[in-house]
Amino acid sequence: MPESSILWRLFRILILCMLPVSVFAETDVSTDMLMRMQEAVKGINYSGTLVHMSPGRAEQFRVYHRVEGQSSTERIVLMDGAGAEIIRNDDEVICIFPGKQSVVVEKRVEKSIEQSPLRASLPAYTDELIEYYRIRMEGVDRIAERPASIIAIDPRDQFRYGYRLWLDEDTAMPLKTQLIHEDKSMPLEEIRFTSISMPESISIDDVTPAIDTSSYNVVLHPKRPVPDDADLQQIRWRADSPPAGFRLKVKRYEYMEGGSQPRVHLVYTDGLASVSVFLDADVSEPEKGEGLTIMGASNAYTVMNDGYLVTAMGEVPARTVRQMALSMVNDSQE
């Protein structure tokens, strides 16, 4: 399996597990436990075993989260195969692939949604979010031998998925999450702790790579960073008619592997779900990439527009990425 595929899955594990956190901070539905949830994710030391389940696939990960002052470090170990590891701190993400004897290091130049899954700077709650989701308590359960309260997040339309979140009653930590298919027939993905401990402290050794990588090939990303003075005002692409509630959150340039010029990356979010839109002019065979691509719970839709290959991608229904991709317009061409 390609290194990029393993890295993407590891990030999605964390994103799915922690993404709903910001939504509840100020809602009328919130109880004291829900108000504590965001702080629990940021400020609690914990270690445990996570199981990620999706149709036809089940994977186990060992996760360590260490807090020191205002900083945190995470280490995730894939318990299957060669045991890939990912370590994230405030400055960089380090991915170790023993099977290929390689290390990929990505400097964190932005605290964006994708780059900081556990301490994501998601937009604050607004009253508009309630227009697109119903948030309600759904009962109690027991996860990893701990009592948990269940919160349901149901979409009000067909442009977003639903969520179920099981919160530890003592600490408000998310113990289990489900991403719910648009027809509500089954979970698209499920992340759950099969075991978890929340000690007063986590050893620095637990968030240090267990593998000697001194002989590994080291790859730095991005290999060619976009200059600091890159003029984002020159990005005139926008979604002319995005699905209701989705608003622009992130706008940046980035280089792709082997690309000769940077591509545009836009992120649209409704406060919970998000869609990334990539606009790439450096395409050799554009006709091979058009159409819908399904990747587990993620969908992507690609179309050519004004000489650019436009791809909208996210953990949202196919109709959402299709509408987003087809609605992109370039104001600089007017």
VOGU-3710 file (C-alpha; in Angstrom, 3 decimals, decimal comma):
1> mpessilwrl> 0,000/0,000/0,000  1,373/3,449/-0,911  2,781/5,567/1,900  0,362/8,394/1,114  -2,614/6,039/1,528  -1,463/4,904/4,979  -0,812/8,501/6,050  -4,243/9,613/4,831  -5,954/6,789/6,751  -4,103/7,651/9,958
11> frililcmlp> -5,144/11,304/9,717  -8,737/10,366/8,973  -8,798/8,156/12,072  -8,008/11,176/14,225  -10,176/13,584/12,304  -13,244/11,349/12,497  -12,655/10,637/16,158  -12,318/14,278/17,176  -14,077/16,320/14,504  -17,470/16,751/16,234
21> vsvfaetdvs> -15,877/18,275/19,351  -16,208/21,964/18,478  -19,864/21,737/17,548  -21,182/21,300/21,054  -19,243/23,947/22,950  -22,048/26,520/23,027  -25,258/24,788/21,887  -28,499/24,809/23,867  -28,266/20,998/23,929  -24,991/21,094/25,825
31> tdmlmrmqea> -24,730/19,859/29,371  -21,793/20,467/31,659  -20,219/17,256/30,317  -20,489/18,450/26,722  -18,970/21,794/27,676  -16,035/19,873/29,150  -15,524/17,717/26,084  -13,431/20,155/24,067  -11,109/20,757/26,993  -10,857/17,019/27,622
41> vkginysgtl> -9,641/16,343/24,090  -7,054/19,109/24,354  -5,897/18,712/27,921  -6,128/15,089/29,071  -3,253/12,613/28,980  -4,409/9,264/27,659  -3,311/6,074/25,967  -5,414/3,341/24,460  -6,227/0,998/21,629  -8,462/2,249/18,826
51> vhmspgraeq> -10,293/0,075/16,323  -11,230/1,603/12,982  -14,005/-0,253/11,168  -15,363/0,382/7,696  -17,035/-1,971/5,186  -14,590/-4,786/4,470  -11,839/-3,425/6,718  -10,878/-3,413/10,399  -7,625/-1,950/11,725  -6,172/-1,459/15,189
61> frvyhrvegq> -4,050/1,465/16,372  -2,224/2,195/19,593  -2,636/5,875/20,498  -0,721/8,022/23,015  -1,583/11,648/23,813  0,784/13,626/26,053  0,120/17,130/27,347  2,825/19,414/28,701  1,782/22,969/29,467  0,032/24,385/26,414
71> ssterivlmd> 1,614/21,840/24,054  0,652/18,319/23,124  2,226/15,400/21,296  0,458/12,413/19,749  1,890/9,099/18,657  -0,151/6,559/16,703  1,103/3,062/15,916  -0,577/0,861/13,310  -0,761/-2,541/15,001  -1,062/-4,439/11,716
81> gagaeiirnd> 1,584/-5,066/9,073  4,994/-3,487/9,538  3,760/-1,086/12,219  3,738/2,365/10,629  3,919/5,236/13,143  2,872/8,851/13,092  4,061/11,440/15,637  2,568/14,924/15,697  3,660/17,882/17,776  3,087/21,616/17,481
91> devicifpgk> 5,761/22,026/14,795  5,717/18,953/12,573  4,196/15,612/11,641  6,576/12,639/11,373  5,443/9,472/9,572  7,568/6,319/9,814  7,154/3,453/7,332  9,298/0,462/8,415  8,313/-1,613/5,376  9,890/0,957/3,053
101> qsvvvekrve> 12,497/2,146/5,565  11,422/5,727/5,033  10,459/8,738/7,156  8,211/11,524/5,890  8,460/14,833/7,771  5,905/17,563/7,182  6,425/20,965/8,753  3,226/22,429/10,142  3,087/25,910/8,682  -0,618/26,344/9,427
111> ksieqsplra> -2,866/25,191/12,267  -5,542/24,196/9,790  -8,297/21,597/10,017  -6,288/18,854/8,282  -2,957/19,462/9,951  -4,054/19,469/13,574  -6,665/16,757/13,979  -6,606/16,554/17,784  -6,460/20,289/18,479  -8,201/21,457/15,353
121> slpaytdeli> -8,943/25,160/15,030  -12,442/24,541/13,735  -14,808/27,520/13,492  -16,765/28,387/16,631  -20,386/27,375/16,914  -22,923/29,716/15,309  -26,702/29,687/15,334  -26,598/28,889/11,614  -25,301/25,378/12,343  -28,664/24,398/13,823
131> eyyrirmegv> -30,203/25,092/10,413  -28,326/22,077/9,041  -28,116/19,616/11,980  -30,317/18,370/14,825  -28,284/17,699/17,969  -29,836/15,574/20,697  -29,103/13,197/23,571  -29,875/9,590/22,666  -29,261/7,543/25,820  -26,431/5,792/27,628
141> driaerpasi> -24,104/2,896/26,849  -20,859/1,313/28,032  -17,660/1,584/25,957  -14,224/0,216/26,939  -15,677/-0,684/30,354  -16,684/2,936/30,974  -20,200/4,452/31,104  -20,881/6,775/28,164  -23,612/9,182/27,065  -24,680/9,083/23,423
151> iaidprdqfr> -25,149/12,226/21,341  -26,790/12,111/17,908  -26,055/14,679/15,206  -28,588/14,316/12,382  -28,379/16,287/9,118  -31,434/18,246/8,045  -30,722/17,689/4,329  -28,963/15,244/2,020  -25,737/17,239/1,622  -24,054/15,976/4,814
161> ygyrlwlded> -23,663/12,832/6,872  -24,825/12,228/10,424  -22,729/11,385/13,493  -23,082/9,466/16,731  -20,739/10,283/19,598  -20,265/8,312/22,833  -18,807/10,478/25,634  -17,185/9,185/28,788  -19,416/10,274/31,657  -16,488/11,028/33,986
171> tamplktqli> -14,142/12,933/31,670  -16,239/13,763/28,571  -13,640/12,094/26,320  -15,058/10,678/23,061  -14,880/6,891/23,427  -16,641/5,965/20,195  -17,780/7,776/17,043  -19,798/6,744/14,036  -20,198/8,431/10,682  -23,754/7,653/9,523
181> hedksmplee> -24,709/7,014/5,894  -27,158/9,465/4,351  -29,908/6,812/4,235  -29,209/6,044/7,943  -29,002/2,326/7,141  -25,571/1,773/8,668  -22,397/3,485/9,853  -19,967/4,354/7,094  -17,127/4,270/9,610  -16,757/3,533/13,283
191> irftsismpe> -13,885/4,459/15,584  -13,904/3,098/19,115  -11,571/2,619/22,022  -11,411/-1,013/23,067  -9,248/0,065/26,002  -8,243/3,447/27,381  -6,435/4,857/30,405  -6,147/8,500/31,436  -3,197/8,761/33,808  -1,873/11,941/35,390
201> sisiddvtpa> 1,119/11,842/33,076  2,325/10,107/29,920  6,022/9,284/29,596  8,014/11,068/26,910  9,090/7,579/25,800  5,490/6,793/24,831  5,445/9,587/22,254  8,961/8,862/20,962  9,416/6,559/17,934  10,099/2,980/18,958
211> idtssynvvl> 11,999/2,321/15,721  15,616/3,210/14,996  15,308/5,323/11,835  18,946/6,389/11,582  19,390/4,399/8,345  16,006/5,340/6,827  15,481/7,589/3,845  14,068/10,946/5,022  11,605/12,837/2,815  10,653/16,416/3,656
221> hpkrpvpdda> 7,253/17,811/2,699  6,668/20,128/1,145  9,919/19,747/-0,784  9,399/23,219/-2,226  7,435/25,357/0,195  5,302/28,123/-1,259  7,036/31,468/-0,596  5,818/33,388/2,445  5,000/36,352/0,245  2,721/34,332/-2,075
231> dlqqirwrad> -0,233/36,599/-2,809  -3,390/34,789/-1,733  -5,397/37,681/-3,141  -4,501/36,302/-6,568  -6,635/33,247/-5,819  -9,887/34,297/-7,476  -11,513/30,881/-7,518  -14,692/30,483/-5,479  -17,771/28,270/-5,194  -20,590/30,164/-6,892
241> sppagfrlkv> -23,366/27,926/-5,527  -22,049/25,612/-2,774  -24,452/23,412/-0,809  -26,280/25,467/1,817  -24,202/26,258/4,890  -20,738/25,589/3,418  -18,476/28,637/3,664  -14,835/29,231/2,769  -12,507/28,553/5,736  -9,020/28,000/4,258
251> kryeymeggs> -7,343/29,407/1,125  -3,742/28,567/0,246  -1,196/27,451/-2,347  0,667/24,145/-2,082  3,068/22,096/-4,170  2,283/18,513/-5,159  4,871/15,773/-5,576  6,452/16,258/-9,006  4,453/19,392/-9,747  6,111/22,327/-11,476
261> qprvhlvytd> 3,788/24,967/-10,033  1,666/25,257/-6,887  -1,979/24,281/-6,903  -4,801/26,101/-5,135  -6,384/24,476/-2,073  -9,694/25,779/-0,702  -11,571/24,348/2,294  -15,302/24,878/2,728  -17,020/23,903/5,989  -20,441/24,125/7,592
271> glasvsvfld> -18,857/24,043/11,056  -18,791/20,237/11,191  -18,400/18,679/7,737  -15,744/20,020/5,372  -14,926/19,798/1,665  -11,459/20,409/0,206  -11,304/21,795/-3,316  -8,035/21,410/-5,252  -7,394/23,372/-8,463  -4,425/22,135/-10,457
281> advsepekge> -3,219/23,630/-13,764  -0,217/21,263/-13,913  -2,049/18,248/-15,401  -0,633/16,051/-18,163  -3,679/13,818/-18,863  -6,704/15,643/-17,440  -9,316/13,474/-19,159  -8,271/10,446/-17,058  -9,215/12,098/-13,779  -12,766/13,327/-14,366
291> gltimgasna> -15,848/11,961/-12,613  -16,742/10,521/-9,189  -14,295/8,561/-7,025  -15,410/6,737/-3,855  -12,804/6,123/-1,113  -14,583/4,521/1,838  -16,521/7,290/3,577  -14,875/9,948/1,400  -16,117/10,998/-1,998  -14,316/13,026/-4,644
301> ytvmndgylv> -15,602/14,610/-7,823  -13,263/15,916/-10,539  -13,987/18,063/-13,585  -11,994/20,231/-16,004  -12,749/23,953/-15,749  -10,963/26,771/-17,590  -7,805/24,671/-18,041  -7,721/23,565/-14,389  -8,391/20,106/-12,972  -10,887/20,820/-10,179
311> tamgevpart> -11,348/18,161/-7,473  -13,769/18,467/-4,550  -13,203/15,894/-1,803  -14,594/15,195/1,665  -16,452/12,888/4,033  -19,778/14,046/2,644  -22,296/12,518/0,212  -21,396/12,298/-3,472  -23,962/14,975/-4,407  -22,136/17,453/-2,158
321> vrqmalsmvn> -18,709/17,122/-3,777  -20,281/17,078/-7,223  -22,151/20,335/-6,618  -19,058/21,924/-5,079  -16,810/20,956/-8,009  -19,285/22,051/-10,659  -19,961/25,383/-8,928  -16,352/26,629/-8,979  -15,830/29,838/-10,953  -12,706/31,884/-11,678
331> dsqe> -13,448/35,581/-11,190  -10,105/36,575/-12,733  -11,403/35,450/-16,119  -14,308/37,886/-16,072
//
